[in-house]
Structure formats: C-alpha cells, structure tokens
Amino acid sequence: MTANRTVNLASAFVQTADRHGVVQRNADAGSEKVLDITRLVARLRKQDSIILTVEGGRAVTRTHGQLHSDVQAACITLRDWGVRAGMRIGIRAPNCYRWIVFDLALIELRAVSVAFTDDFQHDALEDLIKRYQLSLMLIAGNERSPHYDALPAIAYIDVIKPGVRALDQGLRIVDAAFSHPWMTFSSGSSGGVKGLLLNRGGVESNVDLLVRQAVIRHDDRLLLFLPISNFQQRAMYYAALWFGFDLIVTEPARMFHALKEFRPTILIAPPTLYELFESRVLNAAPRNSWAVPLLGRALRLFPLGVSRRKLAGRLFNSVYDALGGNIRLMVTGMAPIKQSTLNIFAAMQLPLFEIYGLTEAGSIAINLPGAHRIGSVGRPLPGIDVKLAKDGEIIVRSRPPFADGYFECSAGEGERTFIGDEWVATGDIGRFDRDGYLYVVGRKKEIIVMSNGKKVHPEAVEADIDACTDVAKSVVFGRPGVPFLTAVVTTRSPGDIEARRRIEMHIDSWSQRRPAFAVGKVVFSETPFTRENGFLRPNLKLDRKRICQHFGGELTEFSPASVRNGMPSNQNFDDQVLALIAQATPSRFKKPVTVDLHLQKDLGLDSIAITSLVFRLEEVFGIDLSDVDVREVGQMKTVGDAVAASRKIVELANAAKQRVGT
C-alpha cells in the first residue's frame, strides 16, 4: 500500500456540519470509560470465565488463564519471527481459538493487525503483502502448500513452520500511543471494499457503552459464529474477555450445533437466521399462520416472568430447543429485518432486539428489554450524538471517534462520509418519534422518484409487501417515465401457485390504498437473495443494481403473469442440490457446476455460503435440522462432497422426524 493511497485525515475533514439540524443526545452520557485494550491480556489472569470451541469434532473448554498463557507463548513466537511494534501483520483465517490468540498477541506487542474479510479469500497472499505493506501474513494450516512454505513472510497460526521471518517494510513507528491498533475492512455502498483506520479510544468507549447499556452479566454466554475478521465480532469478544462472561466461538457451519450443545444466553446474528426460524414456525402450519399472533396475545394474559416464558417454551418448543433453551437476549442489525419476524419472536416471548451501527461509527442506537419499540432501531447510546440533516440523513458523532477515516475507498467516499468535526454521514434516512426512538427509513441513494413526481423509499414498500406471510423477501424498483413500481418477490414455498395468488392479492390491496405508489408488476423468483449469488452485498443488504440487471426487461413490462426462475420440481435429489449450489455461486464464477469442482477455489463459496446452502435444504426438502448433527458440512471441499453430505443430512433429518412420529 503506497503512501498516496492513505487518506490525509486532516484534509478530509473540511466540511462543517452546522447545517444538519438539532442533535438528539442521551442525557445519561458521561460515565467513565473502563475498557482498556492495552491492559486486556493482563486482565485475563483475573477472570474465571471460559471460552468454548469445537475442534476436531469435540467440544473444547479453556479458561481465561489458559488463554493468557497461550497469548504469552504466541508473543514469544512472534518476536522470534521478528515482529516489532508498529509493524502491520495480516490475518486471513476462519473462526478459531488460535485466531483470538494471535490477535491478542499482536495487541500485546503493539503491532497493527490487518484482518482480511471474505472479500479477500481469492487474493494471492503475495499481492496482499505488497499492497498493504505487511511484514507478515498469518493464515490457517488448511491453506498450507509448498509454495507458502517457501515464503518466509507467511506463517501458520496452527501449524509449526520453520524459517518464518517478518519483512522490514521500512515503516517507522509514529503511533507511540498505540492509537490505531486495527486496519479493517467493510463493504462499500457501491459493492466495493473500504479500508478503515480505527481509533482505539473510540472503540473502547463504544464497546464499554454498549455492554453497560445492554446489562450483560457475568453468567452470560455469548455465541459468535459470524467471521471474526469482521471487526464488530472482534469487538464483542474483547468485551467478553474484559468484562468476564463466557464466549463461544465457532464457524457458521457449526452454528446450529453450538446453539444446542453450548446453550448460549446471547446471540448476535443477521436477519436471515431469525427469518429462517420464522419460516420454520409458519411452514409447520402454513394455513394457520394466524394462530401465532393469537397465541402471543393469549400469553400476555399470564403474568410477565418465568411462568409466561415456560408456557411459551412449551407452545413453541421446537424453536426454543433449536436456540438451546437458554437464550435471554438476541440481537440483529447487520441489515433490515422484516417486521413480521420481530412480531413472531415477540409472540413467542423470545427477546429479539434490533440495533443500529456501522463500521465507521460503531454501535449507535439500541433496543433493550423494557426500552424497545418494534420497527425502530432503539434510542441512541449515551455519549453518541445523533442528528438529522435537512434531507433526513442520519448524522452521528462520538468522542473520541470510532474511526479516523478511510485508508482505501472509492473516489470522494471519504469526503462524503467523514464530513468534519468528527461527524459521520451514514447514508441512511431516518426519523425520531416523540420518545426519542430512531427509525431507519431507507438508504439516501435508493429513493425512487415516480413519474408523478412523488418520492418513495423502496424499503418502506418492501416492508409492507414482506408483511404477507407467504413472502420470503421482496425488492421494489421504479423506472423513469413508468407510472408504477415493480416488485421482485421470493416466496417461502417455491412453486406454490396458491401462495403466489395470495401475494398478488396482498399487493393489489396495498396498491389500492396507496395509488400514488402502486405496484403494477410482480416478478416471482425461486432464486433466493443471497450474498453468494450477488443479490445481497457482503454486508447482507440488497444489491438492487445486481437484481435489476438480472431481471432486465421483465421489470418494465406490465403483465400479471409471474416469472418462474428456479429449478423444476421433478429433478432428482442430486440435481436439486447441484441447482442450489449453482444459485449460491457468485456471478463472477461463470462455469457449469460439476461434482469435481472445489467449493471455495472454483466456485467462491465460503463457510457462510455453505451454511446458507444447509438452510436451503430445510426449505426445499421440508426438513428440520434442529436435531441433526451437521458436522459433515465443515468437511465439504468439493461439489461432490456437498451432494453426499446433503443427502446424509436430509436422511438423518427424515429419520429423526420418523422417530418423533413414533
């Protein structure tokens, strides 16, 4: 990474923010910060909490004291390799205990970690070392090769390799206060990747505020299964290690297994996971979906507390069991969640709360037990300033700032985001209600201008379409000069003609009530919106441009005929799985899917993509994976492996169903 690619933070912050309106600030701000990343490793010796992982198919428990010893050993190893303070050290590896060990060791040595997300899984390591001026690249042993063995600047976090030596990239230590321990990446709004320089003081303050507001307890147990290369996940394990509560770390493919075996009390997950549980509930009795909210209202007649929760656990035992039976707090916020999902979890007496944040600013607003409003993202955290621009854009500030700017981004994005005086423009349009709850209306750049001059946020229309229980996901488009909107809809039951009719009736009824924003065309797709096929961006938000390009002229034709875009129902099992894999494959890998192809190297499917494939098995084959050990998923390398593992998983699920029936 050359010097001219590093943003000049002083010159980037030139635009004043005085024009953006009144600040919404929580009056409780001002509590003293306690979290200190530089003392985190030393503090481990005083904690009695544990870290739970699955290694080699078995559960492994380690104390914080053991972690402290392992971090010290890693520090010795890194020093022997020539790692010194101020060096940039890359990490590209899946979730595992050794990831945490080396991350903490780099902090202890005051080296700068550069964690590479899944966006970089196909980049050559030599290119990354050169591009970002890395002194050393740490990878997992499953990437080991003779080529990497011969390169001294590449080391394995879980395999001994002789001859490792850190490169001297000529960088001089200018951060004596260790103000910027992390260079991290996030997905850009245009689909690219942005590099961020995070501020230690801002991160410490933000994490401290979040933990204290959420009232996390020492007897809590947090499950992390999303990639810890994403900084939000790392921030949460820093919190667990500092405040002393149990931590579960697993890969996405083992998430269901970890829920049942380790019984977490806190779960952080994207909306897609919670929407999967919603589908389970509705698919269990598709014609009686009205019964769930009715049961929820009946439960409210019972006293709030243990008795109501126990009764709910009996009524919705399959969901409670799948979540481990010990959950007290579930959080989502990586992307918009359907209100129907929130409503169903509320009816089941399961505490699911939406929060709001972004990598540039950390956690911003949060719903909490006793202080939440469905549909909102909560109230701003203490010490976080939130205000609305004239056009409604959400502008936020924390002091010290969470991030000091981009070191890599598209032209002009730094100036549009970091607008001066430590204010960050989020790109989201929002509003406050009279009680101070913040609502995210939609993305600023996604506003549709109708031919009648009316402006509409597509997210608002999509939320109303998604309220139909037959809808899995919808996305709405407008075209210049076209007097109606078009909706692309995926259904919960692919190929169900009656479900499509109900959806069309729902949309027609909605359009009659709002003629200025009528939906005149519905395109049905059996291809789900996933990150792997490009319909979702890496941050799990809809890639509207990609979806629009995919469906092309179908979006402008006015016709009541729906479009079927999936696999025929008469395919045999292997062909169905191959079709699912093809649907999940990123668009840049244009090749027929055959059994000899490697899932990651040839098709670009990472661990989250493979887990998503397992989710789809539930929908397509009508099975329940709650009681099935899916450890085979973690061993899948080729397409042939995936077909064989899928067949075994479905057979096990059907066998479990028959045992329950008898």
Secondary structure by P-SEA (a helix, b strand, c coil): cccccccccccccccccccccccccccccccccccccccccccccccccbbbbbcccbbbbbcaaaaaaaaaaaaaaaaaacccccbbbbbbccccaaaaaaaaaaaaacbbbbccccccccccaaaaaaaacccbbbbcccccccccccccccccccccccbbbbbccccccccccccccccccccccccbbbbbbccaaaaaaaaaaaaaaacccccbbbbbccccccaaaaaaaaaaaaabbbbbbbcccaaaaaaaaccccbbbbcaaaaaaaaaaaaaacccccaaaaaaaaaaacccccaaaaaaaaaaaaaaaaaacccccbbbbccccccaaaaaaaaaacbbbbbbbbccccccccccccccccccccccccccbbbbbcccccccccccccccccccccccccccccccccccccccccccccccccccccccccccccccccccccaaaaaaaaaccccccbbbbbbcccccbbbbbbbbcccccaaaaaaaaaaaaaaaaacccccccbbbbbcccccccccccccccccaaaaaaaaacccccccccbbbbccccccccaaaaaaaaaaaaccccccccccccccccccccccaaaaaaaaaaaaaaacccccccccccccccccaaaaaaaaaaaaaaaaaaaaaaac
